[in-house]
Amino acid sequence: MEIAELGEFGLIHHLTKDIEIKNAETRKGVGDDCAVLEYPTGRQVLVTTDLLMEGVHFDLQYVPLKHLGYKSAMVNLSDIYAMNGRPRQMTVSLAVSKRFKVEDLEDFYAGLRLACEACQCDIVGGDTTSSMTGLAISITCIGDAETEKVVYRNGAQPNDLICVSGDLGAAYMGLQLLEREKAVYNEQVREVRQRGENPDTLPPFQPDFSGREYLLERQLKPEARRDIVEALAKADILPTAMMDISDGLSSELMHICTQSHTGCRIYEDRLPLDYQTAVMAEELNMNVTTCALNGGEDYELLFTVPLILHDRVCAIPDVKVIGHITKPELGLQLVCRDGVEMELKAQGWNPLKSRK
Amino acid sequence: MEIAELGEFGLIHHLTKDIEIKNAETRKGVGDDCAVLEYPTGRQVLVTTDLLMEGVHFDLQYVPLKHLGYKSAMVNLSDIYAMNGRPRQMTVSLAVSKRFKVEDLEDFYAGLRLACEACQCDIVGGDTTSSMTGLAISITCIGDAETEKVVYRNGAQPNDLICVSGDLGAAYMGLQLLEREKAVYNEQVREVRQRGENPDTLPPFQPDFSGREYLLERQLKPEARRDIVEALAKADILPTAMMDISDGLSSELMHICTQSHTGCRIYEDRLPLDYQTAVMAEELNMNVTTCALNGGEDYELLFTVPLILHDRVCAIPDVKVIGHITKPELGLQLVCRDGVEMELKAQGWNPLKSRK
């Protein structure tokens, strides 16, 4: 169905009509000039926002729209958890070009809603408009936390343990894999064209990723670590600093150390890696540690806890201590497998610097 | 200065470093995973968001970036006032293409900050990224209101008076004027090219708009009606329904009547018009009433009040009663100057339907 058949309000109604409100804090969702929220006393409100642009943040040649919806929501949900909060509401704005059909947006919303259901978050509004060029997605997520339990980036203290959830570098390896297969496919299309044949006769882009499923899933369907935030609360651990790893471990560690006025020391042999990440790095002739440090898009949690909580934090499944916070004059150090120390540099993904 | 020289975090720091927080409700602004807000008991939180795309919502050939920043903020601030709220915080996301310099974004932010200062709103975060094509702007505005004082679209009752602030149609006339002058200029460029000359030798696009300043100002520098919301509070008037006029009076009236399950009756001779709007409509051979009904982008307030408040609402400067709410079965009627009744149709701006 053409989007123009529905128009703006018709489309919004079509996509949002059966959304159920899950949070008592949501007093009014889609349908007025504003959404209306009401939070109980003693809780602070958390707000985060992301703008995702086609060709910069995602490639529709290999990202299905349902996955894109899921991921767009998850990257924002992740920021709320990174403050030790709980997501409550989300606004979703889309600018779509002519080539999109209503069914495409239904797919996008299906992914979005799946992510929101997993995190008990209400879709309360947004904006749907047209774009002269690519797809643009802007999501704002709102959450809350008890006032004393909000965790910032600036609270790390010397001797605090540096902890990471899950494993690192897999999402980046998934991206490399997709880019490689896309290049192969585009080369096939080019050859078919050169022979004067119609490239539409080629089977659609559907490479075999068997044995690499984990890497693809990490790239296409990242999960915000709600479970870790809940496990920390259950273990009565309040991190001194926390953030989510979206631009790469090095870059995020640098933010925590800069804002906390500390240094840090992490150990190469403690960096959590999945087997598939290591195999893929080898295949691509890349250094797996570099991938883990700078890969980005893992959406794992990076946090610091007082040394005294060592045993308690180690008891949480899927959390690993990778080093500790130091005095600022010691800088940011990586202790390599061979004992050599190297200064950490943030070489993570930077959408503005990477523009050549 | 090239944006790539600063990078994402450098740019955000550069643009936001001297922003002062004005509201006690803002506990943490730019610089963490989320902004942190805290609202006192008894107040509800209002959230609105807009996504503005180059080539759809604005044309950089005639919109200066400072004006664009100002307007982008104002259209969101206007939505908070439309709920009878006060704006408190704003997040600003930008996706910029290579042709933008740091100075361009400084201009955009200068306009943005001017608007926020006028409405006592804090810029608390956002996202700055790159775009493969045009400029994309996503703004989310957060405000608050006493729980009992939030005004929705659905509270209008038969016999309520329908009121409008300011005047209508001028922003649309300003757009027509700019589009006309742009077409003239582009024709000049085409002719110069045809003669084999360099179009850069032409003076830049700077047509003479004297006598039309009001129309241009309405298009390029709209003002959210904070003053009206404050005047209503001072006069102890709580509207039964309210919204801002962004897509045209007809369209907005239809929203209020649909959501309130009512009809309405408005009078052509009571529609507030500026002299310049009427002159320009005449010049362009357009019906000025059609412009006032469907023009859009006026960002005036449309609201309803109980009949008993007639004298009190008429005493507020710059507010005009244009008709009244009726029973739903009477439909939406416009009473023309000659006494003929016509059914109101929403023909306002629809970014999705207009895509041919």
Interface residues (C-beta under 8 A of the other chain):
Chain A: I3 A4 L6 G7 E8 F9 L11 R27 K28 G31 D32 D33 C34 A35 V36 L37 E38 Y39 T41 Q44 V45 L46 V47 T48 T49 D50 L51 M53 E54 G55 V56 H57 D79 I80 A82 M83 G85 Q89 T91 S93 L94 A95 K98 V124 G125 G126 D127 T128 T129 S130 S131 M132 T133 G134 A136 S138 T140 I142 G143 T147 V150 Y152 R153 N154 M243 D244 Q259 N350 P351 L352 K353 S354 R355
Chain B: I3 A4 L6 G7 E8 L11 R27 K28 G31 D32 D33 C34 A35 V36 L37 E38 Y39 T41 Q44 V45 L46 V47 T48 T49 D50 L51 M53 E54 G55 V56 H57 D79 I80 A82 M83 G85 Q89 T91 S93 L94 A95 K98 V124 G125 G126 D127 T128 T129 S130 S131 M132 T133 G134 A136 S138 T140 I142 G143 T147 V150 Y152 R153 N154 M243 D244 Q259 N350 P351 L352 K353 S354 R355
